[in-house]
Structures are given as C-alpha cells and as structure tokens.
C-alpha cells in the first residue's frame, strides 16, 4: 500500500491511500482540486509543490528593502494625488476632475487590463501553443480604434460619468436602471471578486498564508487609494506600477534569452507553428475563424462599453488626450509578446517537463532571478493587483453613486454627500469581494474560478449588440435595447451555463468553439433587436440632443497620425509572424 498526504495552501492535509503507487495519478486526476501528470513521479510532484514557495526561501535583506521601498513610493504617490496642495471644492472621486493626460489614460487602462491571472495565463499559453494568444492583445487595436474615434467623442460630448448614464440619456430611466444594475453585478463578480481571487490564490501559493489574510490585505491596500483619491490616485499610481512591470518582466525575458542562447536559438529550438499568429481551421484551440469572428464580440463589450476600461477616457482633459491615451494602450499591448508570451516559450525550452503549464511564469522566476531580485517579483504581483482592484472599486463606486444614489435616492445630493456615498460604496465593495472570494475558495478553489471566467464571457454579446446599434443605427428603439439587456442577457448566460456545466463540450462534441458560440449568440440577439425595432408600432427612439451633437469634436491631426502608425505596425507584425 502507498499513502500520500497533500496540502493545498491553507487547506488541511488530505490523505489518499492506494493499493499501488501506479494508481496515484489516475485517482488524483479524478479530484478536480489537483492536476497531475499521468507520468507521475513522487520526486517531481514534491519539486513542483515546493516550486512556488522557493521564492520565499530565497528572499534576502535586499528583497525586503525593495518591497518596503516600493510600498513607500506607492503610498507617497497616492498621498500626493489624493491630497493635493491646491484643493478644488468641486473635486470628485470619479473622473479625476477631468485632468488625465494621454500617458495616464494609457497606463491606467493597461493597468486595469493586466491582472495576475493574465500574467500567468499568457505565459502558460506561450508554453503550450506559442504566440497565438497575442491575438487577444494585438487584434484589440481595431476595437480600441473604435472606442477612440467612434465612441469616445459621443461619450465626452454627452458629459457623462457612466455608461448607464449615456444609455439613459438616449432611451430613458428604464434603460439606465437595467444597465446600472447589470454593470454593478458585472464589476462585482468579473472584475472585483474574481480578480481578487486570482491575486489571493497567487499570494497564498507564494507566501503560504491563508486566503482570508492575503485577500484582506490586498483589497485594503488597493481600497485605500480609491477611498481617498479615486480615479486620479489610481491613474497616478498605475503610471509608476506599469513602468515597473515593464522593467521587471523585460529583465526576466532577457535572462531567459541569455540562458537559451539568443533569439535565433529560441526560434530554432521551438516548433515552427509556435510563431504563427494565425492557426489553421483544424486547430482545436485557436482556429483562425473563431478568433476572427468571436473575439470582436468580447472586445467591443470590454474596450468600448465596460465602465472599468472606459472611465479613464471619461476623465480625460479633452478628447485629443483621450484618443491619444487609447492609442497609447494599443502601443503598450505590443509589449505582451516580449513581456509575457515569450516568457512561457522560453520556459518550454528550459523546463520542458512541467506537469502544469500554469506554473511556467513562477518557474522562470524562481530559477532565473538571482537573490536580491525576487522582491521585484512580489512587487510586480502587488502592482498588477492594485491596478485591477483599484480601478474596479472606483468603477463600482461611480456607477452606484451616480446611477443609483443620485438618480434614484437623493437627486439633490451635494458634492460632499456624493463623495461620502462613493467612499462608503468602496468599503462595501471591499467587504463583498472578500466574502465572495472566501466562498469561492471554500467550494472548489481555482477550478471554479476558471468556470466563472468562462461564464462571464457570455455576458459580452448583449452589451456589444446594444452599444453598436445605439451608435450606428438611429432607428434602434427602447424596447429593443431593454429586451437585449434583460431577456437577451438571460438567454446568453443560460447558454453559457449549459455549455460549461450541463452539456460540457468535453463530453458533447456537437458544440462549436466557444468563441464561435459567442459570435452566434451575438448575431441572434442582433437580428432580434433589429426585428423588435422594425416591428415596434409605437417606437421610442433616440431623439438627437442638439447640445450633445454640437459638442462632438473631430479627431485632431496628431490623433490620426498616431493611429495610422499603429495600424501600419500591427499589419507588419501580423505579416511577419505568419508562415513559419
């Protein structure tokens, strides 16, 4: 008989008994909390289990100094942004007093986008399939362009604080109410709770502390900036943090390239298809048609309509700065290849027998960074967490305060009352997120997180339909919009639940690729919305607001040059990274 005891973070040891050690891999694979290589080796599992904790064992005095120095600098930046010498009596937490320049906007949007789960997932996909995942960042430039040139002028001309307010101006209170609660649930679950869970899970793995401690400290730290300084503090902090992220991630890539033997060696030691952005239609994971048709559905919802992403643009000094800021994040996204994806490909060469590709990033860190640099990794993980969680809390606070409190509860609220409610919402959001994270962790751990992320992908089609029709087709009616946001969302999410839980594609092969499924739902909801609008006998459509229309500005020459240059670079990259 063979006996093995396995602990998982702060979980109690679980004891497994086997008639033969040959059965260990099979039995553990049946338990969803574990991922075990069929070619089980006791020594290998021990090494992999300790892999994440090696970073703590290797910390030196210099590492601790680096972490402390980082925290002090972060607090100073946040304090100066939150408590400026010249105070404005009309200052609010939500839109940074319309003071953000293009650099702040670009870095803040990127900081909101780059979470810990993305950091690890990109390295994992790079390890298993090569650069194909870069599509999810590089293909985005088309939809960032849509935000900058089509949506942003309308948002800024309407002088709105939230996306529900923008839709409410066009279709009335009922639409604003539906979208406000829709946005609140989306922010609480997809951005705040799941983002915090990913960070807490990672911190627990690295430092070996209980989940409740890790998530409480993380959310409290990120919440401080949002509570006192709002969007302005988060934006200022994210500039510093994203520059730090670039420096540390680039260092890891350069160390890996040196160990491999350079770029030519990297290319020669990997399969040719690793360097193709476009994969054949027969590819089971990322066929070209699924990315071409399915990704835009999520991209429009994410980049053009999501409060957490768009809020930085709403806080721009003017339209030009907003449009240049969105262009800047497009340029920053080019860095995903050298900073995140190549790390996973380098790991494929240096450590080819990982039992779990999700460990690619931390494996590179623990094996390549010399003593004294491991503190920088902890710093980067804190940075991406503070960026995502802080922006999420600020968006949550903005939507609840402006679309629920001011609109429904206290329309005559003073600026001081609005700020106080915003801060109370931040505290409530922190508490709610911690409770949800602990609930998720107690049920199924990381496996449930993966399922939730997939389910949330089915929220995108209704949002994309509603905003695209609103902007591009003036005949769209209130009934069509409200139906799509309510009934359409239920249909879309229900399909996702059936796809993931009831009839999973691993057992039922009739399902299309999940990106294609998202596209088909989008097309279906789009056709239904158009039909409702055309058949509505008493249509309530958007009446053009002359003041808003007069405020719409045309893009500056500098804006067009920036976007043209980005488009040329992107086309060149897509040509270069194909045919390998």
KEVEXSE-875370 format. One line per field, with one value per residue (C-alpha): x, y, z; residue number from 0. Coordinates in steps of 0.02 Angstrom, whole numbers, always signed. Example, Ala and Ser with C-alpha at 12.3 -4.5 7.8 and 13.67 -1.06 7.14 Angstrom:
// residues 2
X (+615  +684)
Y (-225  -53)
Z (+390  +357)
k (0  1)
//
This chain:
// residues 580
X (+0  +57  -1  +17  -37  -63  -89  -156  -110  -202  -309  -291  -190  -290  -239  -252  -222  -180  -159  -20  +79  +40  -140  -95  -101  -268  -354  -290  -344  -522  -513  -536  -433  -275  -191  -73  +38  -4  +183  +182  +346  +346  +503  +431  +271  +372  +480  +330  +236  +384  +416  +304  +372  +554  +539  +505  +651  +766  +717  +865  +879  +890  +724  +637  +713  +648  +471  +469  +540  +408  +267  +333  +347  +172  +99  +187  +120  -54  -49  +6  -131  -263  -219  -153  -95  -224  -394  -541  -708  -794  -671  -745  -678  -741  -668  -505  -578  -558  -369  -296  -171  -137  +1  -106  -252  -147  -54  -213  -311  -166  -150  -336  -318  -160  -211  -116  -220  -174  +9  +11  -110  -9  +149  +51  -19  +152  +221  +93  +49  +168  +119  -62  -129  -53  -206  -306  -198  -144  -312  -382  -310  -459  -583  -476  -484  -674  -675  -563  -640  -824  -874  -762  -820  -1001  -962  -866  -989  -1131  -1028  -1075  -991  -1051  -1105  -1281  -1298  -1251  -1385  -1509  -1488  -1542  -1677  -1737  -1732  -1785  -1634  -1517  -1583  -1562  -1387  -1335  -1377  -1306  -1142  -1137  -1154  -1025  -898  -927  -906  -796  -680  -675  -712  -629  -482  -455  -474  -338  -222  -261  -233  -64  -9  -62  +42  +195  +192  +97  -25  -212  -328  -426  -267  -199  -361  -399  -227  -236  -410  -374  -214  -297  -451  -351  -306  -484  -558  -453  -402  -520  -475  -339  -241  -264  -206  -50  -4  -28  +98  +233  +174  +164  +338  +397  +305  +390  +562  +545  +460  +587  +728  +654  +641  +821  +886  +791  +856  +1035  +1015  +936  +1072  +987  +839  +899  +919  +746  +672  +769  +727  +539  +411  +381  +195  +237  +275  +113  -23  -149  -181  -269  -456  -417  -329  -436  -391  -373  -436  -420  -606  -651  -532  -581  -769  -784  -655  -734  -893  -799  -681  -820  -902  -736  -648  -794  -931  -852  -853  -686  -598  -690  -685  -505  -560  -707  -579  -476  -430  -505  -550  -375  -293  -424  -397  -207  -221  -321  -192  -55  -130  -131  +57  +80  -10  +128  +236  +131  +239  +411  +350  +226  +212  +398  +423  +315  +405  +574  +509  +458  +641  +723  +597  +508  +431  +318  +168  +63  +94  +12  +174  +279  +294  +340  +458  +555  +558  +619  +753  +819  +809  +963  +949  +902  +783  +646  +574  +540  +425  +321  +317  +254  +117  +59  +66  -48  -168  -179  -206  -351  -435  -417  -494  -635  -676  -677  -795  -910  -914  -950  -1093  -1182  -1163  -1210  -1337  -1422  -1394  -1400  -1526  -1649  -1614  -1554  -1559  -1518  -1361  -1218  -1042  -989  -1132  -1090  -907  -958  -1076  -939  -818  -947  -975  -788  -792  -947  -865  -709  -810  -921  -770  -682  -840  -865  -682  -686  -848  -772  -614  -712  -816  -697  -546  -463  -568  -725  -631  -594  -777  -836  -716  -786  -967  -934  -878  -1061  -1108  -1023  -1149  -1295  -1181  -1099  -1268  -1344  -1198  -1161  -1343  -1359  -1209  -1230  -1420  -1532  -1689  -1648  -1793  -1802  -1896  -1756  -1622  -1713  -1756  -1575  -1507  -1632  -1702  -1554  -1433  -1529  -1527  -1341  -1290  -1403  -1318  -1151  -1207  -1272  -1110  -999  -1099  -1249  -1183  -995  -903  -781  -924  -1041  -946  -1089  -1039  -946  -790  -837  -784  -897  -1037  -1018  -1023  -1182  -1268  -1217  -1289  -1450  -1476  -1431  -1564  -1694  -1656  -1671  -1837  -1908  -1858  -1936  -2098  -2124  -2285  -2253  -2065  -1972  -1809  -1667  -1706  -1548  -1486  -1431  -1314  -1227  -1213  -1136  -1007  -944  -768  -672  -507  -352  -216  -98  -228  -242  -53  -39  -174  -107  +67  -6  -107  +48  +149  +10  -12  +177  +180  +39  +132  +297  +225  +146  +205  +329)
Y (+0  +177  +328  +510  +668  +828  +1004  +1148  +1321  +1346  +1189  +1041  +893  +767  +585  +465  +277  +171  -14  +27  +186  +167  +219  +385  +491  +418  +443  +620  +671  +623  +754  +923  +1012  +933  +924  +778  +724  +545  +510  +529  +536  +565  +671  +776  +816  +864  +981  +1060  +1082  +1174  +1274  +1419  +1428  +1433  +1619  +1648  +1539  +1638  +1811  +1914  +2076  +2168  +2090  +2152  +2325  +2328  +2281  +2410  +2546  +2506  +2518  +2685  +2758  +2695  +2774  +2940  +2946  +2900  +3028  +3171  +3127  +3109  +3265  +3398  +3566  +3658  +3587  +3608  +3625  +3536  +3392  +3217  +3041  +2978  +3065  +3138  +3312  +3289  +3306  +3148  +3161  +3030  +2942  +2924  +2859  +2732  +2666  +2660  +2564  +2444  +2426  +2386  +2257  +2168  +2065  +1923  +1791  +1867  +1874  +1688  +1635  +1714  +1625  +1462  +1478  +1526  +1367  +1255  +1338  +1482  +1660  +1632  +1710  +1878  +1894  +1938  +2093  +2139  +2112  +2230  +2383  +2382  +2395  +2521  +2625  +2606  +2671  +2819  +2877  +2824  +2802  +2924  +3081  +3037  +2995  +3156  +3264  +3198  +3240  +3077  +2992  +2814  +2702  +2679  +2869  +2877  +2750  +2832  +2997  +2908  +2787  +2846  +2792  +2611  +2578  +2667  +2565  +2398  +2438  +2510  +2351  +2247  +2345  +2332  +2142  +2129  +2236  +2147  +1973  +1980  +2123  +2134  +1964  +1854  +1971  +1971  +1782  +1759  +1875  +1797  +1623  +1675  +1763  +1612  +1499  +1609  +1661  +1513  +1624  +1588  +1652  +1767  +1856  +1878  +1946  +2059  +2142  +2157  +2233  +2350  +2412  +2442  +2514  +2650  +2735  +2727  +2783  +2940  +2985  +2898  +2887  +3020  +2923  +2758  +2834  +2913  +2753  +2648  +2751  +2704  +2524  +2487  +2556  +2441  +2295  +2326  +2335  +2176  +2072  +2128  +2079  +1904  +1888  +1946  +1825  +1684  +1732  +1735  +1561  +1492  +1567  +1713  +1747  +1632  +1488  +1525  +1511  +1354  +1258  +1281  +1209  +1320  +1340  +1421  +1582  +1593  +1712  +1633  +1448  +1333  +1300  +1124  +1189  +1132  +1276  +1434  +1411  +1570  +1591  +1581  +1721  +1825  +1816  +1776  +1889  +2053  +2016  +2016  +2155  +2280  +2246  +2253  +2402  +2509  +2485  +2422  +2555  +2499  +2521  +2674  +2776  +2831  +2907  +2995  +3077  +3148  +3333  +3339  +3225  +3234  +3172  +3034  +2975  +2979  +2886  +2746  +2741  +2727  +2571  +2497  +2527  +2457  +2298  +2259  +2226  +2073  +1966  +2003  +2030  +1886  +1763  +1740  +1701  +1546  +1496  +1513  +1403  +1273  +1261  +1273  +1170  +1057  +935  +1046  +949  +1108  +1245  +1370  +1363  +1425  +1605  +1564  +1426  +1553  +1675  +1551  +1479  +1633  +1781  +1794  +1830  +2011  +2016  +1905  +2051  +2133  +1989  +2014  +2199  +2167  +2050  +2182  +2311  +2218  +2179  +2358  +2418  +2299  +2302  +2491  +2528  +2404  +2485  +2657  +2600  +2515  +2672  +2782  +2677  +2653  +2834  +2919  +2795  +2733  +2856  +3022  +2963  +2872  +2905  +3084  +3187  +3347  +3274  +3394  +3360  +3314  +3189  +3113  +3090  +3012  +2888  +2847  +2807  +2702  +2606  +2570  +2497  +2394  +2331  +2278  +2180  +2099  +2048  +1965  +1868  +1807  +1759  +1655  +1572  +1527  +1460  +1351  +1271  +1220  +1333  +1380  +1264  +1364  +1525  +1458  +1412  +1584  +1670  +1568  +1601  +1787  +1780  +1753  +1922  +2010  +1981  +2085  +2231  +2230  +2223  +2366  +2488  +2453  +2477  +2633  +2716  +2655  +2639  +2782  +2678  +2568  +2575  +2572  +2406  +2325  +2391  +2340  +2168  +2135  +2193  +2091  +1940  +1934  +1928  +1786  +1688  +1718  +1674  +1520  +1458  +1480  +1381  +1239  +1242  +1233  +1132  +1040  +980  +1014  +1011  +882  +756  +827  +862  +949  +1119  +1245  +1330  +1441  +1598  +1547  +1513  +1690  +1755  +1656  +1723  +1899  +1876  +1803  +1946  +2074  +2007  +2001  +2180  +2240  +2149  +2221  +2396  +2374  +2295  +2417  +2512  +2647  +2661  +2760  +2803  +2918  +3100  +3190  +3305  +3462  +3516  +3347  +3342  +3515  +3458  +3313  +3353  +3283  +3194  +3302  +3275  +3207  +3077  +3015  +3005  +2903  +2780  +2766  +2725  +2595  +2514  +2502  +2421  +2298  +2244  +2221  +2115  +2004  +1979  +1942  +1818  +1701  +1568  +1491)
Z (+0  -40  +64  +12  +103  +4  +73  -32  +33  +198  +170  +286  +231  +130  +144  -4  +8  -144  -171  -290  -319  -505  -467  -388  -546  -601  -433  -406  -580  -532  -394  -481  -349  -418  -587  -601  -743  -795  -792  -602  -511  -324  -332  -472  -376  -224  -326  -412  -247  -174  -332  -284  -107  -163  -191  -5  +46  -69  -7  +56  +152  -14  -69  +87  +64  -116  -63  +78  -36  -168  -40  +25  -151  -192  -36  -70  -249  -191  -50  -163  -289  -153  -53  -173  -105  -209  -168  -284  -197  -341  -346  -353  -337  -502  -656  -585  -610  -798  -776  -856  -998  -1131  -1033  -876  -979  -1073  -921  -816  -948  -968  -779  -769  -908  -847  -695  -610  -699  -868  -817  -781  -918  -1059  -1001  -988  -1165  -1230  -1151  -1235  -1401  -1438  -1482  -1538  -1377  -1429  -1542  -1387  -1365  -1541  -1627  -1495  -1584  -1704  -1560  -1467  -1626  -1622  -1443  -1483  -1647  -1634  -1451  -1355  -1448  -1407  -1225  -1194  -1290  -1181  -1024  -939  -791  -827  -969  -896  -892  -1077  -1122  -1005  -1098  -1257  -1201  -1030  -849  -877  -987  -867  -720  -809  -868  -698  -603  -746  -732  -542  -545  -684  -591  -425  -498  -652  -606  -417  -342  -474  -496  -309  -302  -433  -337  -169  -238  -307  -147  -46  -158  -147  +35  +107  +205  +223  +86  +202  +256  +80  +4  +153  +143  -48  -55  +92  +9  -159  -75  +14  -150  -214  -48  -32  -209  -329  -514  -501  -370  -460  -625  -547  -456  -614  -713  -588  -573  -759  -790  -651  -730  -897  -816  -713  -849  -979  -860  -844  -1034  -1061  -929  -1015  -1187  -1121  -1047  -1207  -1317  -1400  -1516  -1656  -1532  -1462  -1636  -1686  -1526  -1540  -1663  -1815  -1781  -1613  -1709  -1810  -1754  -1872  -1844  -1969  -1958  -1897  -1741  -1592  -1475  -1579  -1759  -1861  -1894  -1709  -1665  -1818  -1782  -1597  -1518  -1581  -1482  -1317  -1373  -1411  -1243  -1150  -1228  -1287  -1156  -994  -857  -784  -952  -1018  -857  -890  -1055  -970  -854  -998  -1006  -1179  -1324  -1401  -1241  -1226  -1404  -1388  -1223  -1306  -1446  -1314  -1237  -1414  -1422  -1246  -1295  -1421  -1268  -1222  -1335  -1261  -1082  -1056  -1201  -1236  -1051  -1074  -1236  -1150  -1010  -1140  -1192  -1021  -920  -1046  -921  -816  -754  -755  -886  -766  -667  -814  -754  -574  -631  -734  -588  -458  -571  -663  -547  -435  -248  -224  -373  -305  -208  -376  -424  -267  -308  -485  -424  -299  -439  -559  -417  -356  -534  -571  -400  -379  -549  -513  -346  -425  -564  -439  -334  -486  -555  -388  -333  -497  -569  -410  -267  -361  -492  -378  -194  -175  -335  -236  -157  -126  -189  -11  +5  -164  -113  +54  -30  -156  -14  +78  -84  -93  +84  +44  -116  -21  +107  -26  -130  +18  +64  -116  -133  +27  -30  -199  -116  +5  -134  -272  -272  -435  -541  -502  -544  -718  -742  -686  -805  -949  -900  -892  -1074  -1118  -1044  -1190  -1334  -1262  -1221  -1393  -1480  -1380  -1394  -1577  -1627  -1520  -1603  -1782  -1807  -1751  -1780  -1629  -1505  -1315  -1319  -1421  -1304  -1144  -1214  -1263  -1095  -993  -1085  -1205  -1060  -978  -1142  -1168  -991  -988  -1147  -1062  -909  -1018  -1118  -964  -838  -909  -1078  -1071  -1238  -1171  -1171  -1303  -1463  -1557  -1483  -1591  -1524  -1376  -1471  -1616  -1493  -1427  -1606  -1647  -1491  -1543  -1718  -1648  -1524  -1657  -1776  -1637  -1586  -1765  -1786  -1624  -1681  -1854  -1790  -1645  -1685  -1556  -1565  -1433  -1520  -1475  -1510  -1560  -1423  -1515  -1375  -1370  -1560  -1560  -1433  -1539  -1599  -1747  -1715  -1716  -1849  -1715  -1667  -1847  -1864  -1704  -1759  -1936  -1870  -1751  -1892  -2004  -1863  -1823  -2005  -2018  -1860  -1925  -2089  -2002  -1877  -2003  -2124  -2002)
k (0  1  2  3  4  5  6  7  8  9  10  11  12  13  14  15  16  17  18  19  20  21  22  23  24  25  26  27  28  29  30  31  32  33  34  35  36  37  38  39  40  41  42  43  44  45  46  47  48  49  50  51  52  53  54  55  56  57  58  59  60  61  62  63  64  65  66  67  68  69  70  71  72  73  74  75  76  77  78  79  80  81  82  83  84  85  86  87  88  89  90  91  92  93  94  95  96  97  98  99  100  101  102  103  104  105  106  107  108  109  110  111  112  113  114  115  116  117  118  119  120  121  122  123  124  125  126  127  128  129  130  131  132  133  134  135  136  137  138  139  140  141  142  143  144  145  146  147  148  149  150  151  152  153  154  155  156  157  158  159  160  161  162  163  164  165  166  167  168  169  170  171  172  173  174  175  176  177  178  179  180  181  182  183  184  185  186  187  188  189  190  191  192  193  194  195  196  197  198  199  200  201  202  203  204  205  206  207  208  209  210  211  212  213  214  215  216  217  218  219  220  221  222  223  224  225  226  227  228  229  230  231  232  233  234  235  236  237  238  239  240  241  242  243  244  245  246  247  248  249  250  251  252  253  254  255  256  257  258  259  260  261  262  263  264  265  266  267  268  269  270  271  272  273  274  275  276  277  278  279  280  281  282  283  284  285  286  287  288  289  290  291  292  293  294  295  296  297  298  299  300  301  302  303  304  305  306  307  308  309  310  311  312  313  314  315  316  317  318  319  320  321  322  323  324  325  326  327  328  329  330  331  332  333  334  335  336  337  338  339  340  341  342  343  344  345  346  347  348  349  350  351  352  353  354  355  356  357  358  359  360  361  362  363  364  365  366  367  368  369  370  371  372  373  374  375  376  377  378  379  380  381  382  383  384  385  386  387  388  389  390  391  392  393  394  395  396  397  398  399  400  401  402  403  404  405  406  407  408  409  410  411  412  413  414  415  416  417  418  419  420  421  422  423  424  425  426  427  428  429  430  431  432  433  434  435  436  437  438  439  440  441  442  443  444  445  446  447  448  449  450  451  452  453  454  455  456  457  458  459  460  461  462  463  464  465  466  467  468  469  470  471  472  473  474  475  476  477  478  479  480  481  482  483  484  485  486  487  488  489  490  491  492  493  494  495  496  497  498  499  500  501  502  503  504  505  506  507  508  509  510  511  512  513  514  515  516  517  518  519  520  521  522  523  524  525  526  527  528  529  530  531  532  533  534  535  536  537  538  539  540  541  542  543  544  545  546  547  548  549  550  551  552  553  554  555  556  557  558  559  560  561  562  563  564  565  566  567  568  569  570  571  572  573  574  575  576  577  578  579)
//
